[in-house]
Amino acid sequence: MGWLIDLDEETVFVYRPKQETEVFDELNALLPVPSFASELQLTVGDLFAWLLE
């Protein structure tokens, strides 16, 4: 799994093996995380608030 983060558009593209790319651009959307981080609850808004501090 990989994330491509577009700061200008505040969009996260999520790449997973053998799956279509998912686009997350709503601030309250919960981002998918790998199984080892399953306890992490991170929304698009949380991510960009942290990155743009």
PEGIJO-V354807 format. One record per residue. SS is DSSP state (helix for helix, strand for strand, loop for the rest). Layout:
SS / SS
//
This chain:
loop / strand / strand / strand / strand / strand / loop / loop / loop / loop / strand / strand / strand / strand / strand / loop / loop / loop / loop / loop / loop / strand / strand / strand / loop / loop / loop / loop / loop / strand / loop / loop / loop / loop / helix / helix / helix / loop / loop / loop / loop / loop / strand / helix / helix / helix / helix / helix / helix / helix / helix / loop / loop
//
